[in-house]
Amino acid sequence: MHILFLCHYFPPEVNAPASRTYENAKRWVRAGHKVTVLTCHPSHPGGVVYPGFKNSVHAWEEKDGIRVLRVGTYLSANKGFVKRTANYVSFMLSAMAQCWRVKDVDLVVSTSPQFFCGMGGYFVSRFKGCPWVLEIRDLWPESIIAVGAIKNRRVIKALEGIESFLYRKADHIISLTNAFKRHIMGRGIAGGKISVVTNGADLERYSPGESMNEARKELGLGADVFLASYIGTHGMAHGLGTIMRAAKRLENEPNIRFLLVGDGAEREKLLSEKEALGLPNVIMLGQQPKERMPEFLAASDACLVLLIKSELFKTVLPSKIFEAMAMKRPIILGVEGESRELLEEGGCGLCIEPENDQELAEAVLRLAREPELAAALGDRGAEFVARRFDREVLAMAYLGVLEEVARGDGVTVSAEAVS
């Protein structure tokens, strides 16, 4: 089977959609299938094409057996609604214009958000005359509404109309959470048309390691320092100002440090806040290569997973949860809903109210003072992720759904079996 997968992001970009697409696709290739990823030239999050690449009309490459077709787009940093939308739309148009270069396709998959990528999959599948699977990683336009990026009711209504159109036209839908599935069913889509394949951890890449590693040495931290880390996008949805306020509360704790690794629309604001509050206990690093992520996780004593307080974010399962589990690191979770339920089921972290800096400070202090608790939470997380969220198992379940859709037999794999 030849799978054509449309994704706005792909390695060397290091965000969640790039990682999920790559980790699944390389396993599908190992299983004997042909996979072509149609994507952009890498520029996330700064809107500047990475060294060694150029924003050409099209370019081919190969990575771990995956054929990659990169297409030219309007470049934009990961901030500003109008420019980002122009970037998204340009990818959809370029994908439609260049998809003829990919021959003998049996199935098209496209991932959303953003749903202009999803919509591109619909049009490409019509050109190719083959089934189309829509993957929902986050709910759009609900996500951008939740962070206040768009408020015009007419625009919102139009985007919701596009969302419902895509749900109806897809031959099958892959949802990352059960809550997403319920939302989609609420739009009038039959449950049998939706399979749930959650995020997970690549246990080949993420496994427990020594905390006193090269990353910790580079940070100038000894073994006596308790390091609480946030590693990921610094976006409007993440409420990372909570870390700054918690750090201020703990400024007189000499052996506690906070680490933020990544980039995004809020990074400059956070740097200014760090300076204004006078926080020597906060270390901020820019975006790091994907290959170094396990190293920074291993150097951490606790991993922070945070989002702003919103009804929408009760439906999500951030991928960094599973990576922290695989590294045997306790999690401090500031997300409600399905994420909290999962963490409590696994018994692998402490839950706090989103955006509550006092509770965050108390949770960090507790783990710093109770190393036995931190170790126990980490051990339970590693066992839980290996049993339930191994990327290898999830990728094969995902592939099973795609094979059934391509054959046109009707999907028989249940959401419960996959997730």
PELIN-V749351 format. One record per residue. N is the residue number from 0. PSI is psi in degrees with one decimal (999 if undefined). Layout:
N_PSI + N_PSI
//
This chain:
0_137.5 + 1_114.6 + 2_124.9 + 3_116.7 + 4_120.4 + 5_122.3 + 6_131.2 + 7_-28.3 + 8_148.0 + 9_150.4 + 10_142.0 + 11_3.0 + 12_149.1 + 13_13.0 + 14_175.7 + 15_-46.2 + 16_-37.4 + 17_-45.2 + 18_-45.3 + 19_-46.7 + 20_-46.8 + 21_-46.2 + 22_-36.5 + 23_-47.4 + 24_-40.0 + 25_-30.5 + 26_-34.4 + 27_-35.5 + 28_-43.5 + 29_-32.8 + 30_1.4 + 31_7.3 + 32_160.5 + 33_129.9 + 34_127.2 + 35_126.0 + 36_124.6 + 37_117.2 + 38_-176.6 + 39_168.0 + 40_136.8 + 41_127.0 + 42_4.2 + 43_137.0 + 44_-0.5 + 45_-12.2 + 46_15.8 + 47_127.5 + 48_136.2 + 49_152.6 + 50_137.8 + 51_-7.7 + 52_160.9 + 53_154.6 + 54_63.4 + 55_166.7 + 56_-42.1 + 57_154.9 + 58_141.6 + 59_147.7 + 60_175.8 + 61_139.9 + 62_115.7 + 63_41.5 + 64_-7.4 + 65_124.8 + 66_132.2 + 67_121.2 + 68_111.7 + 69_137.3 + 70_154.3 + 71_145.2 + 72_165.7 + 73_123.5 + 74_137.2 + 75_142.3 + 76_162.7 + 77_54.0 + 78_154.0 + 79_112.3 + 80_-46.8 + 81_-48.3 + 82_-38.3 + 83_-40.6 + 84_-39.8 + 85_-39.2 + 86_-45.4 + 87_-46.3 + 88_-39.1 + 89_-34.7 + 90_-44.4 + 91_-46.6 + 92_-41.1 + 93_-38.8 + 94_-42.7 + 95_-39.4 + 96_-29.9 + 97_-4.9 + 98_-17.2 + 99_-20.4 + 100_-16.1 + 101_117.5 + 102_155.2 + 103_53.7 + 104_134.8 + 105_-24.0 + 106_138.4 + 107_133.0 + 108_135.4 + 109_148.9 + 110_140.1 + 111_140.0 + 112_173.1 + 113_151.7 + 114_-0.4 + 115_-30.2 + 116_-44.3 + 117_-44.7 + 118_-35.6 + 119_-38.8 + 120_-38.0 + 121_-50.4 + 122_-41.7 + 123_-40.8 + 124_-32.6 + 125_-40.1 + 126_-39.4 + 127_-14.4 + 128_39.2 + 129_167.0 + 130_157.6 + 131_127.9 + 132_129.9 + 133_122.7 + 134_129.3 + 135_106.2 + 136_-27.5 + 137_157.6 + 138_122.8 + 139_137.5 + 140_8.4 + 141_-37.8 + 142_-43.8 + 143_-26.6 + 144_-40.9 + 145_-32.3 + 146_5.2 + 147_16.9 + 148_-19.6 + 149_134.2 + 150_-13.9 + 151_119.2 + 152_-34.9 + 153_-41.7 + 154_-43.0 + 155_-44.7 + 156_-40.3 + 157_-42.7 + 158_-38.0 + 159_-33.3 + 160_-40.6 + 161_-42.2 + 162_-50.1 + 163_-37.1 + 164_-46.1 + 165_-42.0 + 166_-42.3 + 167_-39.0 + 168_-21.8 + 169_140.0 + 170_-29.8 + 171_157.1 + 172_130.7 + 173_121.4 + 174_140.7 + 175_-19.6 + 176_159.1 + 177_-32.5 + 178_-39.5 + 179_-42.1 + 180_-43.0 + 181_-39.4 + 182_-45.8 + 183_-40.5 + 184_-32.7 + 185_-17.5 + 186_11.7 + 187_15.4 + 188_132.5 + 189_140.1 + 190_-31.0 + 191_-13.1 + 192_-2.1 + 193_126.7 + 194_143.8 + 195_118.4 + 196_103.3 + 197_169.5 + 198_165.6 + 199_-166.2 + 200_139.6 + 201_96.9 + 202_-11.0 + 203_-33.0 + 204_-39.9 + 205_109.9 + 206_156.1 + 207_140.4 + 208_169.4 + 209_136.4 + 210_-32.0 + 211_69.9 + 212_-170.0 + 213_-36.9 + 214_-44.6 + 215_-36.7 + 216_-40.9 + 217_-32.6 + 218_-8.8 + 219_31.8 + 220_134.5 + 221_177.0 + 222_-17.5 + 223_-4.5 + 224_130.8 + 225_120.6 + 226_116.1 + 227_121.0 + 228_140.7 + 229_121.8 + 230_112.1 + 231_-168.1 + 232_135.9 + 233_76.7 + 234_176.7 + 235_-27.7 + 236_-13.3 + 237_-15.6 + 238_45.8 + 239_-7.9 + 240_-23.7 + 241_-37.7 + 242_-42.6 + 243_-43.6 + 244_-36.7 + 245_-40.3 + 246_-36.8 + 247_-38.9 + 248_-29.3 + 249_19.7 + 250_-19.4 + 251_8.2 + 252_99.6 + 253_-20.9 + 254_21.3 + 255_130.4 + 256_150.9 + 257_138.5 + 258_129.0 + 259_125.1 + 260_123.0 + 261_-170.4 + 262_171.3 + 263_-177.8 + 264_-25.6 + 265_1.5 + 266_-46.8 + 267_-39.4 + 268_-41.1 + 269_-38.7 + 270_-40.6 + 271_-39.6 + 272_-40.8 + 273_-44.4 + 274_-42.5 + 275_-37.2 + 276_-12.0 + 277_70.3 + 278_84.1 + 279_-13.3 + 280_6.8 + 281_126.3 + 282_129.2 + 283_120.9 + 284_147.9 + 285_-173.3 + 286_135.7 + 287_156.3 + 288_147.0 + 289_-35.7 + 290_-21.0 + 291_-5.1 + 292_-46.5 + 293_-32.7 + 294_-43.5 + 295_-35.3 + 296_-42.3 + 297_-34.3 + 298_-13.7 + 299_148.6 + 300_-19.5 + 301_147.0 + 302_132.2 + 303_129.3 + 304_109.2 + 305_144.3 + 306_161.9 + 307_162.4 + 308_114.1 + 309_142.5 + 310_-37.7 + 311_-42.5 + 312_-2.2 + 313_-11.2 + 314_-5.5 + 315_161.8 + 316_90.4 + 317_137.1 + 318_-25.6 + 319_-19.6 + 320_-48.0 + 321_-35.2 + 322_-39.4 + 323_-41.6 + 324_-47.3 + 325_-28.6 + 326_3.6 + 327_37.0 + 328_131.7 + 329_148.6 + 330_138.6 + 331_113.3 + 332_119.5 + 333_55.7 + 334_135.6 + 335_177.3 + 336_-134.4 + 337_-36.0 + 338_-44.6 + 339_-40.9 + 340_-41.5 + 341_-43.7 + 342_-40.5 + 343_-37.0 + 344_-42.7 + 345_-16.5 + 346_41.4 + 347_21.0 + 348_-178.1 + 349_137.1 + 350_137.6 + 351_164.9 + 352_133.8 + 353_138.2 + 354_15.5 + 355_98.0 + 356_-30.3 + 357_-45.1 + 358_-35.3 + 359_-45.5 + 360_-42.5 + 361_-39.3 + 362_-42.8 + 363_-45.9 + 364_-39.1 + 365_-46.7 + 366_-34.9 + 367_-35.6 + 368_-13.7 + 369_73.8 + 370_-29.1 + 371_-40.0 + 372_-46.5 + 373_-42.9 + 374_-40.2 + 375_-41.5 + 376_-42.1 + 377_-42.7 + 378_-43.9 + 379_-37.2 + 380_-42.7 + 381_-40.9 + 382_-41.7 + 383_-45.9 + 384_-36.2 + 385_-34.2 + 386_-33.7 + 387_-23.1 + 388_40.2 + 389_122.3 + 390_-33.3 + 391_-47.5 + 392_-43.5 + 393_-39.6 + 394_-37.7 + 395_-34.6 + 396_-43.0 + 397_-47.6 + 398_-38.4 + 399_-40.4 + 400_-46.1 + 401_-40.2 + 402_-41.2 + 403_-39.2 + 404_-43.1 + 405_-37.2 + 406_-22.1 + 407_20.7 + 408_-13.8 + 409_132.6 + 410_129.1 + 411_-9.8 + 412_122.0 + 413_157.8 + 414_-38.8 + 415_-39.2 + 416_-36.2 + 417_-41.7 + 418_999
//
